[in-house]
């Protein structure tokens, strides 16, 4: 199949490494079978679509990011082979960490379609974050949660509920072979369908704002970031706004240190008021509702401080509305004035009669429409339809 017929995806594999994964009801145990399934999934997906990427999160007492998104199969396999079993199962926290990894990618303009794959027996620590709460957050930003369920079924079946809520796939695997089959099915599941969009759309402005990144203040820059800015922009201009090209805020007259911020992705400097005004000029209704904007330099999704957007809204509302000037109504009736050719000025002298289209000559008597100042030969006045001016349409009458 052509690669253009598949959606490249960012998949977070979130694997349970708690003590219950050591059980030998799957030969030799649940964790080893899960590792084999992960390797099959990664190998087959890369064979069909090398543009997809995987990140690895494991969870026991607490979650841990083992690998950020990459399409390096060997590196992923090294991480997977080092998985070890210990502790309890913090499933909710693991989902939270997985969503955090995905959000950092969603802020980018060309983000791939996101997925989370949870491999677990479904047991989780009751004192941890509610997994369904995290699933609802994933649903809000259009992240599907697929689940590979191991072990005996339970009435709660939290994994199926998570998949159903987010529109993901739920696989119940009662042996090592069915687990491998689930990996095979998921590996080839990113096929485009007719009418399927290729861009990720977050419909709810509240969730759009939730994933937007906070701008950095001057004092938030690390020494490495500050030095990098000095190298790129010269020794003095890393505290100048890239929109107004000044260190002084044109709206508040404050220094850059007070109202200046940096994009956390590319470190481009902006006044927060300049960035907010630029965002409003783009007329993207969803972005404006979310109080968010994409960095004009790198297109990273940024959050405009609430106090700035609120002040601009209040300022806009407080401005006096300029009433549109009413166009004067065209009168229904107007009269004509008798004019001698000798009384015409130089401009009117070279005009022509709207009825016969001939210019006016010495000795002719003329009529002028009082409404639009058009001139007619007096002899052609009676040729006007219903005595209406040929130019403005007003009904004319002789005084």
Steps between C-alpha positions, in 0.01 A plus 500: 500500500617853419627694803277792403200276576588483872483747785840542667437464874669583828434200724580495871534138614404506866593162652415365844810370685337442838540170688180353352673496157731226630220244501564191287147450361664623175814300420758581632328801666281797415784753468707293258196439279422873509858583398475261204172662396655848522790394277260352246290817499803727451661281233184461292398867529843621384491253212170652384552862607844626597355844579330382818682538832485330840562614857527258794352553848499234770313511829508322832496708821541806277534558125827565323580621149755256359515635144364812326352473149739337256494274195831336589395135537829382652486769767141411585587131527789576737263685732235228484749222577601678823148501649480358851215410737432668838239676711133579448314653204460882469292485181344847533837672543640304206220625275566854623868472407411351159260787427770748604738348242232523232409860588861611448471357146152642433638850552698459180341609173555167319411268785429135417178329602534401870423166667565338835533123529456363853624145562378381840288256694273789598576497871600839639575664833177647635684796656633611161338746257174369355593352157159600359570863588816481289307322225252790486790740463634287214156502340494881510817526292401218263749245634389139462598253771548143375527228762647149510329323789678204666375264768151417619213742436351706783160675528664845501708440186656847517704442184195442280328806645805712415506375141125542455513856634779610263403297193804273528533124446457256787669159470441226754789256476471171687833354383834599343379427146194726521724775641724475192192508275383821671844655433474399134152652466598830663818526290294523181212707637614845383354467149328813368133466417294693246438856620739449789678824595877513522521778756437481869204716604429599860144633498469623858678836564530408869712195413693702242599744773576212735768359270648839403845571648571785741730775376834536679597815690847649481588352838373157389771460236775259588859614449528270197186650341615855568841430352340343195288810448807720527671295231203504263381858544814691595609630835223753561173411329388181673279723718326665205156396379503322164169665405558869583883475498528704818590431861223739618144363492306730261176436691607537864834683451656250741843344454551158343595360839145571622283400202741307279465126452671224299363211300606191700568310176713742295568774762379779269425812710162678502314759702191319626278786378659497153454123476136529611429771242670291231281203600183708468609620156504138377121480550509131600181484706589173675846625599357831625239316709776280646726796579775326304725575205766327295847651521550713185852360477472122562117451518519349850165520683522770768269620776432875520488612867138537611549848639619628161212359296247623762642854496487510119137384503406768754686766301316397186163515678574839656582669170222733382327355203520717192157527349495440133407805305160467349491550130266786412175376361440562134209741468197372317450828317732777386476796270712618207662833460522687168864573408653697212801354319685825561460447876672158504838462661790337317423152635130499408568651159650177370244261648231338286126458522403158650212470254671570164863471615598816305700778660343836570546793259476874507144636498337182637271506803576232758336349807694394814377222736497654847580162660804372304581816298473318166438722195248438221404676180170671577361358178566145629331536838173364364688189374579390858303194610242619756710817527767311696866609494709263289780501761344502849144382422328782687170619353553852368258785457541846363462777753 
